[in-house]
Amino acid sequence: MRPIIDKTWGNFYLSFNPNIDFVFTGNEKGAGLAPQIKSVYTINKVYGLGFEYYGSLGTFKKIFPFGQQEHLLGPAIDLYFHPKWEINAGFLFGLTDNSNQRVFKLLLGKRVGKG
């Protein structure tokens, strides 16, 4: 489940996703918390520059010690070339030994519904 709590102030956008992960097999089986935070400043309604954070804290039965959690942070860019389409790219750096140390992400998004 990925609920999104977000707010826009002029050109500045901030979102918090208190994601709930479900692991069905293995030692870490169960539901856990994997929060995400995004902040973006949009320029000319075409480019957005910001930072993104991704974490994985463990299961609800056992929140891991900080060093065993995953925490990633890095710069990101959003491109809005069409009102219904968005491209998001980022380069994230692991903040703990248990994190992936470098992640390049690229997302293509399409708005659905009215508007």
BELQUICOR-V720297 format. One record per pair of residues at least 24 apart in sequence whose C-alpha atoms are under 8 Angstrom apart, sorted by the first residue. I is the first residue (numbers start at 1). J is the second residue. If there is no record, write none. Layout:
# BELQUICOR-V720297
I_J ; I_J
This chain:
# BELQUICOR-V720297
11_41 ; 11_42 ; 11_43 ; 12_39 ; 12_40 ; 12_41 ; 12_42 ; 13_38 ; 13_39 ; 13_40 ; 13_41 ; 13_42 ; 14_38 ; 14_39 ; 14_40 ; 15_39 ; 28_58 ; 28_59 ; 29_59 ; 30_59 ; 30_60 ; 30_61 ; 31_59 ; 31_60 ; 32_56 ; 32_57 ; 32_58 ; 32_59 ; 32_60 ; 33_57 ; 33_58 ; 33_59 ; 33_60 ; 34_58 ; 45_80 ; 46_79 ; 46_80 ; 46_81 ; 47_77 ; 47_78 ; 47_79 ; 47_80 ; 48_77 ; 48_78 ; 48_79 ; 49_75 ; 49_76 ; 49_77 ; 49_78 ; 50_75 ; 50_76 ; 50_77 ; 51_75 ; 51_76 ; 52_76 ; 52_90 ; 52_92 ; 53_92 ; 66_96 ; 67_96 ; 67_97 ; 67_98 ; 68_96 ; 68_97 ; 68_98 ; 69_96 ; 69_98 ; 69_99 ; 70_94 ; 70_95 ; 70_96 ; 70_98 ; 70_99 ; 70_100 ; 71_95 ; 71_96 ; 71_99 ; 72_99 ; 72_100 ; 72_101 ; 84_110 ; 84_111 ; 84_112 ; 85_109 ; 85_110 ; 85_111 ; 86_110
